[in-house]
Structure formats: structure tokens, C-alpha cells
Amino acid sequence: MKKYLLIRILIPFSVLVLVLIFFLFFAADFLYLQGERYSKRGDYQKALRYYQICVERYSNYKNTPEILLRIAEIYHHKLNDSREAKRAYQKIIKNFPDSEWEKLAGEKIKAVYDYFPLEKGNFWLEGDSETGGKNYLAEIACIEPYKVVKKIYAGKKLVSALNLTYQKTERELYEYEEGIGKEGQVIFSYPLEIGNTWSTGRNLEEIIYTVISKEEEIKTKSGKFSDCLKIRREKRTTPGSFRYDYYAPEVGRVLVTQASLRNPKEVRISELLSYKIVEE
């Protein structure tokens, strides 16, 4: 009888010990492998669930940087969510400095940079480069997500106030000006890879855009910016005359220059004087 009672006591205790051992030593592996399993099946939501539980509960797990990379790539390539992909890459860069993972994430994050952040509360002040805004000044305020009010001044005189609305799809970022018909202007055509071109407008109004570079170092009165996107604009009616727009990651446009085939040296036209970007 005593032996039977002892067995009844030991069995649950043994099961409990085995469960504790599993969670202490094998739970992270289990969650990681489940994430891999569902990812291979194409069930990305379930894969993310297992991956995220794993990195949240077992931050010291040996495969954590690899899992964060998996999370970023699922959001970027499978779910088209650049914001969440960027957050995962940033976690790798922050938590694993001076590692191969940091280097890899640092390269991959460039593909999900937002060069045109349109969150409520964002504000930019642009001005002519020659006088620092005394001749030309533009106050650009994001009053709602994807809605902007742009006030343009000549000296201290307000000369125009534009209400702009933006629409972002998987392929383009459109700009619509209130009161100017229904046809929008294509600001960006994705992916923003070097050499990619697109056009907007019709006939004599057509403008051709070309991505020139994604690694420009720019200094303006508002600061220094790295990994800037450089886009060339050329009007159909004035071939060989160029305008260049420079966009800093997570900031927006920071510089506008002009040049031509005859005079290839770029001349600064306007630049970012100050700005405020609301943190996500």
C-alpha cells in the first residue's frame, strides 16, 4: 500500500520535473522550430507568433538575431509591412553591435527606409540655399497621416497655401493637390532601386524621374544626413536640364539642386532648414 502511494506521489512529481526541464532547456528551440515549420508552409502569421514569443521570452537564446532577421524578412517580403520590418532590423542593430548580424541588418534596413514620412505632427521648414530662407521659405506641416499643408513665402509675404494629399500603394506614392483635377503626380515608384525610372504628367508636361544613388552624404543647415536617396528629374520639354532631389531616410527631402549636360556641376536651390519627425 505504501509503495502504491509512493508511486502515486512520484509520477506527478516526475512529470512536473520533466516539464520544468523542457521549459528551461528546450522551449526556445521548440518555438524556433515551430516558427520555421509554419514559415515553410507559408502560414506567416503563425510563424511570426512563434518567433515573437521566442525572442520576447528568451532574449538570450543563441538564435535570437537570426529569428529577428526572419521576422523582418517576413514583414518586408511576405506581408509588405516596411514599418514592422524596420523595427526588427533596428532591434538587431541595437542589441547585437559589432556583429555580423548587425552588419547584415544594416544593409537590409536600407530597403525599408521611409524617405517620405507622412505621420501626423511631422514638420519641415525649407528655404533657398543662398539666403537661408530669406527669399524663399516653405512651411510643410503634416496635419493628418498623408495630408499636408504647404505654405510658401517670398520674403515675409505668403504667396500660396497648398493642400496636398498622398496615397501610397505597393508600387507608387502619389501626390494630389486640392483643386487640380483628379490625376496625381507619382513622387516615388517602388522599388527605389538605382537605375529605376518612371514618369508623371502627359505630353509636354511629362517629367521623367530616375533613381541615381542611395548612398549620398548630405549636409544642410538642418544637419548631416547619410544614405540619402538621389533622384533626377528631367522635363520632356527641356532635355539635358536636370533637377536633383535628395531624400534622407526617415526625414524626407533635404536638398534640391540643378545642373545640366552643359554645366554638370550641381547648384544648390533649396534645402531643409529645420524639421520635426514624430517618433513612432
C-alpha positions as CSV (number, residue, x, y, z in Angstrom):
1,M,0.0,0.0,0.0
2,K,2.8,2.4,0.9
3,K,4.6,1.5,-2.3
4,Y,1.5,2.3,-4.3
5,L,1.1,5.6,-2.5
6,L,4.7,6.5,-3.2
7,I,4.3,5.7,-6.9
8,R,1.2,8.0,-7.0
9,I,3.2,10.8,-5.5
10,L,6.3,10.3,-7.6
11,I,4.6,10.1,-11.0
12,P,3.1,13.6,-11.0
13,F,6.3,14.9,-9.4
14,S,8.4,13.3,-12.2
15,V,6.1,14.8,-14.9
16,L,6.5,18.2,-13.3
17,V,10.2,17.9,-13.3
18,L,10.3,16.8,-16.9
19,V,8.1,19.8,-17.9
20,L,10.3,22.2,-16.0
21,I,13.4,20.7,-17.7
22,F,11.7,21.1,-21.1
23,F,10.9,24.7,-20.5
24,L,14.3,25.5,-19.1
25,F,16.4,23.9,-21.8
26,F,14.2,23.2,-24.9
27,A,11.3,25.6,-25.1
28,A,13.2,28.2,-27.1
29,D,14.3,25.5,-29.6
30,F,10.7,24.3,-29.8
31,L,9.3,27.8,-30.5
32,Y,12.0,28.5,-33.1
33,L,11.4,25.2,-34.9
34,Q,7.6,25.8,-34.9
35,G,8.2,29.2,-36.5
36,E,10.4,27.6,-39.1
37,R,7.7,25.0,-39.8
38,Y,4.9,27.4,-40.3
39,S,7.1,29.8,-42.3
40,K,7.9,26.9,-44.8
41,R,4.2,26.2,-45.1
42,G,3.5,29.8,-46.0
43,D,1.5,30.4,-42.8
44,Y,3.4,33.6,-41.9
45,Q,1.1,34.9,-39.2
46,K,1.6,31.7,-37.2
47,A,5.3,31.7,-37.9
48,L,5.5,35.3,-36.6
49,R,3.6,34.3,-33.4
50,Y,6.1,31.6,-32.5
51,Y,9.1,33.7,-33.5
52,Q,7.9,36.7,-31.4
53,I,7.2,34.6,-28.3
54,C,10.6,33.1,-28.6
55,V,12.5,36.4,-28.7
56,E,10.3,38.0,-26.1
57,R,10.6,35.2,-23.5
58,Y,14.2,34.0,-24.3
59,S,16.1,37.1,-25.3
60,N,19.4,35.4,-24.6
61,Y,18.6,32.5,-26.9
62,K,21.5,31.7,-29.3
63,N,19.3,32.1,-32.4
64,T,17.6,35.4,-31.4
65,P,19.4,37.6,-34.1
66,E,18.5,35.0,-36.7
67,I,14.9,34.9,-35.6
68,L,14.7,38.7,-35.7
69,L,16.0,38.6,-39.2
70,R,13.4,36.1,-40.1
71,I,10.7,38.4,-38.6
72,A,12.0,41.3,-40.6
73,E,12.1,39.4,-43.9
74,I,8.5,38.1,-43.4
75,Y,7.2,41.6,-42.8
76,H,9.2,43.0,-45.7
77,H,8.8,40.4,-48.4
78,K,5.7,38.5,-47.5
79,L,3.4,41.0,-45.7
80,N,4.6,44.2,-47.3
81,D,4.9,45.9,-43.9
82,S,8.0,48.1,-44.0
83,R,7.4,49.6,-40.6
84,E,7.5,46.4,-38.7
85,A,10.4,45.1,-40.8
86,K,12.4,48.2,-39.9
87,R,11.7,47.7,-36.2
88,A,13.0,44.1,-36.4
89,Y,16.2,45.3,-38.2
90,Q,16.7,48.1,-35.7
91,K,16.5,45.6,-32.8
92,I,19.3,43.6,-34.3
93,I,21.4,46.7,-34.9
94,K,20.8,47.9,-31.3
95,N,21.1,44.6,-29.4
96,F,23.9,42.9,-31.4
97,P,26.5,45.6,-32.0
98,D,29.8,44.8,-33.7
99,S,28.5,41.5,-35.0
100,E,27.9,40.0,-38.5
101,W,24.2,40.2,-37.7
102,E,24.4,44.0,-37.1
103,K,26.3,44.4,-40.4
104,L,23.7,42.3,-42.3
105,A,20.7,44.1,-40.8
106,G,22.4,47.5,-41.5
107,E,22.5,46.6,-45.2
108,K,19.0,45.1,-45.3
109,I,17.3,48.0,-43.5
110,K,18.1,50.3,-46.4
111,A,15.5,48.5,-48.4
112,V,12.7,49.6,-46.0
113,Y,13.8,53.2,-45.3
114,D,10.9,55.7,-45.4
115,Y,12.2,58.6,-47.5
116,F,8.8,60.4,-47.2
117,P,7.4,60.0,-43.7
118,L,3.9,61.3,-43.6
119,E,2.8,60.9,-39.9
120,K,0.7,63.4,-38.2
121,G,2.8,66.1,-36.5
122,N,5.8,65.9,-38.8
123,F,7.0,69.3,-39.9
124,W,9.7,70.6,-42.3
125,L,11.0,74.1,-43.0
126,E,12.6,74.5,-46.4
127,G,14.4,77.6,-47.7
128,D,16.5,78.8,-50.5
129,S,20.2,77.9,-50.0
130,E,21.6,81.3,-51.0
131,T,19.9,83.3,-48.3
132,G,18.9,80.6,-45.8
133,G,15.2,81.2,-46.4
134,K,15.0,85.0,-46.7
135,N,14.0,84.9,-50.3
136,Y,12.1,81.6,-50.4
137,L,10.6,79.8,-47.5
138,A,8.2,76.8,-47.3
139,E,6.5,75.6,-44.1
140,I,5.3,72.0,-44.6
141,A,3.1,70.5,-41.9
142,C,1.6,67.0,-41.8
143,I,-1.8,67.7,-40.2
144,E,-3.1,64.1,-40.6
145,P,-1.5,61.0,-41.9
146,Y,-0.9,61.5,-45.6
147,K,-2.4,65.0,-45.5
148,V,0.0,68.1,-45.8
149,V,-0.4,71.8,-45.8
150,K,2.4,73.6,-47.5
151,K,2.7,77.4,-47.1
152,I,5.1,79.2,-49.4
153,Y,6.6,82.6,-48.6
154,A,8.5,85.2,-50.7
155,G,10.3,87.1,-48.0
156,K,7.7,87.5,-45.3
157,K,4.8,87.5,-47.8
158,L,2.6,84.4,-48.0
159,V,2.2,83.7,-51.8
160,S,0.4,80.4,-51.7
161,A,-1.0,77.7,-49.4
162,L,-1.4,74.2,-50.9
163,N,-3.4,71.3,-49.5
164,L,-1.7,68.1,-50.5
165,T,-3.0,64.5,-50.1
166,Y,-0.8,61.5,-50.6
167,Q,-1.7,57.9,-51.4
168,K,0.8,55.1,-51.0
169,T,0.4,51.7,-52.8
170,E,2.7,48.8,-53.2
171,R,4.0,50.3,-56.4
172,E,3.7,54.1,-56.1
173,L,3.5,57.2,-53.9
174,Y,1.0,59.6,-55.4
175,E,0.6,63.3,-54.6
176,Y,-2.7,65.1,-55.2
177,E,-3.1,68.8,-55.0
178,E,-6.6,70.1,-53.9
179,G,-8.3,71.8,-56.8
180,I,-6.0,70.5,-59.5
181,G,-8.1,67.7,-61.1
182,K,-8.1,64.0,-60.1
183,E,-4.8,62.9,-61.6
184,G,-2.0,62.6,-59.1
185,Q,1.7,63.1,-59.5
186,V,3.9,60.0,-59.0
187,I,6.5,61.0,-56.4
188,F,8.1,57.5,-56.0
189,S,7.8,54.3,-57.9
190,Y,8.8,51.3,-55.9
191,P,11.2,49.6,-55.5
192,L,13.5,52.6,-55.3
193,E,16.5,50.8,-56.9
194,I,19.4,52.6,-58.7
195,G,18.6,53.0,-62.4
196,N,14.8,52.7,-62.0
197,T,12.8,55.3,-63.9
198,W,9.2,56.4,-64.1
199,S,7.3,59.4,-65.5
200,T,4.4,61.5,-64.5
201,G,2.3,64.0,-66.4
202,R,1.3,63.9,-70.0
203,N,2.6,65.2,-73.3
204,L,4.5,68.4,-72.9
205,E,4.1,68.3,-69.1
206,E,5.7,64.9,-68.7
207,I,8.5,64.6,-66.2
208,I,10.9,61.7,-66.1
209,Y,12.4,60.5,-62.8
210,T,15.5,58.4,-62.4
211,V,17.0,56.9,-59.2
212,I,20.7,57.9,-59.3
213,S,22.0,56.9,-55.9
214,K,21.1,55.7,-52.4
215,E,24.3,56.4,-50.6
216,E,24.7,60.2,-50.7
217,E,26.2,62.1,-47.8
218,I,24.4,65.5,-47.5
219,K,25.0,68.5,-45.2
220,T,22.4,71.2,-44.9
221,K,21.6,73.9,-42.4
222,S,19.5,71.4,-40.5
223,G,22.3,68.8,-40.1
224,K,24.2,65.9,-41.7
225,F,22.4,63.0,-43.4
226,S,23.7,59.6,-44.6
227,D,22.4,57.1,-47.1
228,C,20.4,59.7,-48.9
229,L,18.3,58.9,-51.9
230,K,19.2,60.9,-55.1
231,I,16.5,61.3,-57.8
232,R,16.9,63.1,-61.1
233,R,14.0,65.0,-62.6
234,E,14.0,65.9,-66.3
235,K,11.2,67.6,-68.2
236,R,10.3,66.3,-71.6
237,T,10.4,69.9,-73.0
238,T,13.9,70.7,-71.6
239,P,16.1,67.6,-72.2
240,G,19.5,67.8,-70.7
241,S,18.4,70.2,-67.9
242,F,18.1,68.4,-64.6
243,R,16.8,68.9,-61.1
244,Y,18.0,66.6,-58.3
245,D,16.0,65.8,-55.2
246,Y,17.8,64.3,-52.2
247,Y,15.8,62.4,-49.5
248,A,17.2,61.4,-46.1
249,P,15.9,58.1,-44.5
250,E,13.1,58.8,-42.0
251,V,13.4,62.5,-42.6
252,G,12.2,63.4,-46.1
253,R,13.6,65.8,-48.7
254,V,16.7,67.6,-47.5
255,L,18.1,69.2,-50.6
256,V,17.2,70.3,-54.2
257,T,19.9,71.1,-56.8
258,Q,20.0,71.8,-60.5
259,A,22.5,71.0,-63.3
260,S,22.7,70.4,-67.0
261,L,24.7,68.5,-69.6
262,R,26.4,71.7,-70.4
263,N,27.1,72.6,-66.8
264,P,27.2,69.3,-64.8
265,K,28.2,70.9,-61.5
266,E,25.2,71.0,-59.3
267,V,24.0,74.3,-57.9
268,R,22.0,74.3,-54.6
269,I,18.5,75.7,-55.0
270,S,16.8,74.9,-51.7
271,E,17.4,72.9,-48.6
272,L,16.0,71.7,-45.3
273,L,16.5,74.4,-42.6
274,S,14.8,72.5,-39.7
275,Y,12.4,69.7,-39.1
276,K,10.5,67.7,-36.6
277,I,9.7,64.0,-37.0
278,V,7.3,62.3,-34.6
279,E,8.7,59.1,-33.3
280,E,6.6,56.0,-34.0
